[in-house]
Amino acid sequence: MIDDLHGRSVVADTHNDLLDAIVHRPVERWVPHFRERWLPQLHAGGVNLQVLPVFIDDVFRPEGALRQTLRMIEAAHRIAEANADTVALCRDGAEIDAALASDRIALVLALESAPGVGEDVELLETLFRLGVRVASLAHFGRTALADGSGEDATGSRLTRAGVAAFAEMERLGMIFDVSHLSAAGVEHVLELATRPVMATHSSARALRDHHRNLTDDQLRGIAANGGVVCVNFFAPFLHETDFSLDRLIDHIEHIAGVMGVRHVGLGPDFVKEVLEDVTPPCCEAQFVEGVPTDRFIPGLEGPAGLPLVTEALQKRGWPDDDIALVLGQNVLDLFRSELTRGSAS
């Protein structure tokens, strides 16, 4: 049973790779798989606003990246059309509000590192027309647009094409996502930005010194920019050994303490089921960026566990109004003010 506060709050999850799991299935299973496996979990977790990242696996890069990007976007459209009574693919704040008012889950498309774009920045307009409203320019490694956080030692900022892509995103009305971006890249973006940015799934480097997390200076810069940082739930990015709910709450509290509670959201990055779906069985544990991929916070392996976060914040003595901000109101307010539906012209 969902806690009363959780149930009456807007709950926004800004990073769930469910599209990746869906498109690994035959096309005729896309809609049924969403309806059978993911929709019940979103309802159980009280999710009202779900950002759907388009992440392209290495096997498709570079030649097949754009084709796979389009397949994932098509999957999102088919899911929305076939479940129009329960979800809606949204392009701006008004459409999100309409979905929430009709008790439907608002879906928002995002690009994660945009490998299908490469240096062809004009394709951002094409993807905008298809509904993409959030985008990042890099994952762990190097792209034509920027370096990811795994390349921090290079000290690289956005490339010339990356600067053009950033300007195009601001023109179109896409929100820039700094999660995965190199430290120098984040600094560069904050120098360029004339509109708020967000981190869709990043935690606090002060508590866990991993390049995927944001430093306090970066957090303060994003807050000064008017942006929102959505805390990543992936356990090895929260602590080296203690994979518990308490450590997640520590990150939420730290980021709120540095940025202010109006700049914090939730970006769970629920990967357990996705990894099980897309990773071939193997006799050895899998690792990414030096951390194991099979460690999760008990009860928070998927969206159904989200009410645990509300309960944990209540136990820490958080006021209800502040909890509601973190659960989703901050993200909703950002999307209302920054997302654009209009024609990309």
C-alpha positions as CSV (number, residue, x, y, z in Angstrom):
1,M,0.0,0.0,0.0
2,I,1.4,3.4,-1.0
3,D,1.9,5.9,1.8
4,D,-0.6,8.7,1.8
5,L,2.1,11.4,1.3
6,H,3.6,9.4,-1.6
7,G,0.3,8.8,-3.1
8,R,-0.8,12.4,-3.2
9,S,2.6,13.7,-4.4
10,V,3.8,13.9,-8.0
11,V,6.5,11.2,-8.3
12,A,8.9,11.8,-11.2
13,D,11.6,9.2,-12.2
14,T,14.0,10.9,-14.6
15,H,15.9,7.8,-15.7
16,N,14.6,4.3,-16.3
17,D,16.1,2.4,-19.3
18,L,12.9,0.3,-19.8
19,L,12.9,1.2,-23.6
20,D,16.3,-0.6,-23.9
21,A,14.7,-3.8,-22.5
22,I,11.6,-3.4,-24.6
23,V,13.4,-3.1,-28.0
24,H,15.5,-6.2,-27.4
25,R,12.3,-8.1,-27.9
26,P,10.5,-8.8,-31.2
27,V,8.5,-5.7,-32.3
28,E,5.2,-7.5,-31.7
29,R,6.2,-7.8,-28.0
30,W,7.0,-4.2,-27.4
31,V,3.6,-3.1,-26.3
32,P,2.6,-6.3,-24.4
33,H,5.9,-6.3,-22.6
34,F,5.5,-2.7,-21.4
35,R,1.9,-3.4,-20.4
36,E,2.7,-6.7,-18.6
37,R,6.1,-6.0,-17.0
38,W,6.6,-2.2,-16.6
39,L,3.2,-0.6,-16.3
40,P,2.3,-2.5,-13.1
41,Q,5.7,-1.6,-11.5
42,L,5.2,2.1,-12.4
43,H,1.7,2.0,-10.8
44,A,3.0,0.2,-7.7
45,G,5.6,2.9,-7.3
46,G,3.2,5.7,-7.7
47,V,5.1,7.1,-10.7
48,N,3.3,10.0,-12.4
49,L,6.1,11.3,-14.6
50,Q,8.6,9.0,-16.3
51,V,11.6,10.1,-18.4
52,L,12.5,7.5,-21.0
53,P,16.2,7.6,-22.0
54,V,17.2,6.4,-25.4
55,F,20.4,4.6,-24.7
56,I,22.3,2.9,-27.5
57,D,24.2,-0.2,-26.7
58,D,27.8,-0.5,-28.0
59,V,27.0,-3.1,-30.6
60,F,25.0,-0.5,-32.5
61,R,27.7,2.1,-32.5
62,P,28.6,3.9,-34.7
63,E,26.9,2.7,-37.9
64,G,23.6,1.5,-36.4
65,A,23.2,4.2,-33.7
66,L,20.7,6.4,-35.5
67,R,18.6,3.4,-36.7
68,Q,18.4,2.1,-33.1
69,T,17.6,5.6,-31.8
70,L,14.7,5.7,-34.2
71,R,13.5,2.2,-33.2
72,M,13.5,3.2,-29.5
73,I,11.6,6.4,-30.2
74,E,9.1,4.4,-32.3
75,A,8.7,1.9,-29.4
76,A,7.8,4.9,-27.1
77,H,5.2,6.2,-29.5
78,R,3.7,2.7,-29.9
79,I,3.5,2.2,-26.2
80,A,1.8,5.5,-25.7
81,E,-0.7,5.0,-28.5
82,A,-1.6,1.5,-27.4
83,N,-2.0,2.6,-23.7
84,A,-3.6,6.0,-24.3
85,D,-5.9,5.4,-21.3
86,T,-2.9,5.0,-18.9
87,V,0.1,6.9,-20.3
88,A,0.8,9.9,-22.6
89,L,3.9,10.9,-24.5
90,C,4.4,14.6,-23.5
91,R,6.2,17.4,-25.2
92,D,5.7,20.3,-22.8
93,G,4.4,21.3,-19.4
94,A,0.8,21.7,-20.5
95,E,0.7,18.1,-21.9
96,I,2.3,16.8,-18.7
97,D,-0.3,18.6,-16.7
98,A,-3.1,17.2,-18.9
99,A,-1.8,13.7,-18.4
100,L,-1.6,14.1,-14.6
101,A,-5.1,15.6,-14.5
102,S,-6.4,12.6,-16.3
103,D,-4.6,10.1,-14.0
104,R,-2.2,9.0,-16.7
105,I,1.6,8.6,-16.5
106,A,3.4,11.4,-18.4
107,L,6.2,10.0,-20.5
108,V,9.1,12.3,-21.7
109,L,11.7,11.2,-24.2
110,A,15.4,11.8,-23.6
111,L,18.6,11.0,-25.4
112,E,21.5,9.5,-23.5
113,S,24.8,10.6,-25.1
114,A,23.1,11.0,-28.6
115,P,25.4,8.7,-30.6
116,G,22.9,8.7,-33.4
117,V,23.5,12.4,-33.9
118,G,27.3,12.6,-34.0
119,E,28.4,15.8,-35.6
120,D,25.2,16.2,-37.6
121,V,23.7,18.7,-35.1
122,E,20.8,19.4,-37.4
123,L,19.4,15.9,-36.5
124,L,18.5,17.3,-33.1
125,E,15.7,19.2,-34.8
126,T,14.5,16.0,-36.3
127,L,14.5,14.2,-33.0
128,F,12.8,17.2,-31.4
129,R,10.0,16.8,-33.9
130,L,9.7,13.2,-32.8
131,G,9.2,14.2,-29.2
132,V,12.7,14.2,-27.6
133,R,12.8,16.9,-24.9
134,V,16.0,16.1,-22.8
135,A,19.4,15.2,-24.1
136,S,23.0,14.5,-23.0
137,L,26.1,14.5,-25.2
138,A,28.3,11.7,-23.8
139,H,28.2,8.5,-21.8
140,F,31.3,7.1,-20.1
141,G,33.7,7.6,-23.1
142,R,34.3,10.1,-25.9
143,T,31.8,11.2,-28.5
144,A,32.0,13.6,-31.4
145,L,30.3,16.2,-29.1
146,A,32.0,15.8,-25.7
147,D,33.9,13.5,-23.3
148,G,32.1,11.4,-20.7
149,S,33.1,11.3,-17.1
150,G,35.3,8.3,-17.7
151,E,37.6,10.6,-19.7
152,D,38.0,13.2,-16.9
153,A,41.8,12.9,-17.1
154,T,41.8,14.5,-20.6
155,G,40.4,17.7,-19.2
156,S,38.3,18.0,-22.3
157,R,35.4,20.5,-22.8
158,L,32.7,20.3,-25.4
159,T,33.9,20.0,-28.9
160,R,33.0,22.6,-31.5
161,A,30.1,20.4,-32.7
162,G,29.2,20.0,-29.0
163,V,28.9,23.7,-28.5
164,A,26.7,23.9,-31.6
165,A,24.6,21.1,-30.3
166,F,24.2,22.8,-26.9
167,A,23.1,26.0,-28.6
168,E,20.7,24.1,-30.8
169,M,19.1,22.4,-27.8
170,E,18.6,25.8,-26.1
171,R,17.0,27.1,-29.3
172,L,14.7,24.2,-29.6
173,G,13.6,24.0,-26.0
174,M,15.4,20.8,-25.0
175,I,16.8,20.5,-21.5
176,F,20.5,19.7,-21.3
177,D,21.4,16.7,-19.1
178,V,24.9,16.8,-17.5
179,S,24.8,13.3,-16.1
180,H,27.8,11.3,-17.5
181,L,29.5,14.5,-18.8
182,S,33.2,15.0,-17.9
183,A,34.0,17.5,-15.2
184,A,35.5,20.0,-17.7
185,G,32.4,19.5,-19.8
186,V,30.1,20.3,-16.9
187,E,32.1,23.5,-16.3
188,H,31.9,24.4,-20.0
189,V,28.1,23.8,-20.1
190,L,27.5,26.0,-17.1
191,E,29.6,28.8,-18.7
192,L,27.4,28.6,-21.9
193,A,24.0,28.0,-20.4
194,T,21.3,30.7,-20.6
195,R,18.6,28.3,-19.4
196,P,18.5,25.7,-16.5
197,V,20.2,22.3,-17.0
198,M,19.6,19.1,-15.1
199,A,21.4,15.9,-14.1
200,T,18.9,13.1,-14.7
201,H,20.8,10.5,-12.6
202,S,23.8,11.7,-10.6
203,S,24.8,11.4,-6.9
204,A,27.2,13.2,-4.6
205,R,31.0,12.8,-5.1
206,A,31.6,14.1,-1.6
207,L,30.1,10.9,-0.3
208,R,31.3,8.5,-2.9
209,D,34.4,9.5,-4.9
210,H,33.5,8.1,-8.3
211,H,33.7,10.0,-11.5
212,R,30.0,9.4,-12.2
213,N,29.1,11.6,-9.2
214,L,29.0,15.4,-9.0
215,T,31.3,17.5,-6.8
216,D,29.9,20.1,-4.4
217,D,31.2,22.9,-6.7
218,Q,29.3,21.3,-9.6
219,L,26.1,21.0,-7.5
220,R,26.4,24.7,-6.5
221,G,26.9,25.7,-10.2
222,I,23.8,23.8,-11.3
223,A,21.7,25.3,-8.5
224,A,22.9,28.8,-9.4
225,N,21.8,28.0,-13.0
226,G,18.3,27.1,-11.7
227,G,18.7,23.4,-12.5
228,V,17.8,20.2,-10.8
229,V,20.0,17.2,-9.8
230,C,18.2,13.9,-9.7
231,V,19.8,11.4,-7.4
232,N,21.0,8.1,-8.9
233,F,20.0,4.9,-6.9
234,F,22.7,2.6,-8.4
235,A,24.2,1.2,-5.2
236,P,27.9,1.1,-6.2
237,F,27.8,4.8,-7.0
238,L,26.5,5.5,-3.5
239,H,29.0,3.6,-1.4
240,E,31.8,1.1,-1.8
241,T,30.3,-1.7,0.3
242,D,27.1,-0.5,2.1
243,F,24.4,-0.9,-0.4
244,S,21.5,0.3,1.7
245,L,18.6,2.7,1.6
246,D,20.3,4.8,4.3
247,R,23.2,5.5,2.0
248,L,20.8,6.7,-0.7
249,I,19.1,9.0,1.7
250,D,22.5,10.3,2.8
251,H,23.1,11.4,-0.9
252,I,19.7,13.1,-1.1
253,E,20.3,15.0,2.1
254,H,23.8,16.0,1.1
255,I,22.7,17.3,-2.3
256,A,19.8,19.1,-0.7
257,G,22.2,20.7,1.8
258,V,24.5,21.9,-0.9
259,M,22.0,23.0,-3.5
260,G,18.8,23.7,-1.5
261,V,15.8,21.4,-1.5
262,R,14.3,23.1,-4.6
263,H,17.0,21.6,-6.8
264,V,16.8,17.9,-6.0
265,G,14.9,15.1,-7.6
266,L,15.0,11.3,-8.2
267,G,16.8,9.6,-11.1
268,P,16.8,6.0,-9.9
269,D,18.4,4.3,-13.0
270,F,16.7,1.0,-12.2
271,V,19.0,-1.4,-14.1
272,K,18.5,-4.8,-12.5
273,E,15.7,-6.0,-14.8
274,V,17.2,-4.2,-17.8
275,L,20.6,-5.8,-17.4
276,E,18.9,-9.2,-16.9
277,D,17.1,-8.7,-20.2
278,V,19.9,-7.4,-22.4
279,T,23.1,-9.0,-21.0
280,P,23.8,-12.6,-22.1
281,P,24.2,-15.1,-19.2
282,C,27.8,-15.4,-18.1
283,C,29.8,-17.2,-15.5
284,E,31.5,-14.1,-14.2
285,A,30.3,-11.0,-12.5
286,Q,29.9,-8.0,-14.8
287,F,31.6,-4.7,-14.0
288,V,31.2,-1.2,-15.4
289,E,33.7,1.6,-14.6
290,G,35.2,-0.5,-11.9
291,V,32.1,-1.3,-10.0
292,P,29.9,-4.5,-10.0
293,T,26.6,-4.3,-11.8
294,D,24.9,-6.9,-9.6
295,R,24.6,-4.8,-6.4
296,F,21.3,-3.1,-5.6
297,I,19.5,-1.5,-2.6
298,P,17.2,-4.1,-1.2
299,G,13.6,-3.2,-2.1
300,L,14.7,-0.6,-4.6
301,E,15.6,-2.9,-7.5
302,G,12.7,-1.4,-9.5
303,P,10.0,1.3,-9.6
304,A,7.7,-0.5,-7.2
305,G,10.0,0.3,-4.3
306,L,9.8,4.1,-4.6
307,P,7.5,4.5,-1.6
308,L,10.4,3.3,0.5
309,V,12.2,6.6,-0.3
310,T,9.3,8.6,1.0
311,E,9.1,6.5,4.2
312,A,12.9,6.9,4.8
313,L,12.8,10.6,4.4
314,Q,9.9,10.8,6.8
315,K,11.9,8.8,9.3
316,R,14.8,11.3,8.9
317,G,12.4,14.0,10.0
318,W,11.9,15.7,6.6
319,P,8.8,18.0,6.3
320,D,6.2,16.7,4.0
321,D,6.4,19.7,1.7
322,D,10.1,19.1,1.2
323,I,9.6,15.4,0.5
324,A,7.0,16.3,-2.1
325,L,9.5,18.6,-3.8
326,V,12.1,15.9,-4.1
327,L,9.7,13.2,-5.1
328,G,8.8,15.1,-8.3
329,Q,7.5,18.6,-7.8
330,N,10.9,20.1,-8.6
331,V,11.2,18.2,-11.9
332,L,7.6,19.0,-12.8
333,D,8.3,22.7,-12.2
334,L,11.4,22.6,-14.4
335,F,9.6,20.8,-17.2
336,R,6.7,23.2,-17.0
337,S,9.0,26.2,-17.4
338,E,11.5,24.8,-19.9
339,L,10.0,22.2,-22.2
340,T,8.8,23.4,-25.5
341,R,6.1,21.8,-27.7
342,G,6.3,24.3,-30.6
343,S,7.5,23.6,-34.1
344,A,11.2,23.3,-34.5
345,S,11.6,26.2,-36.9
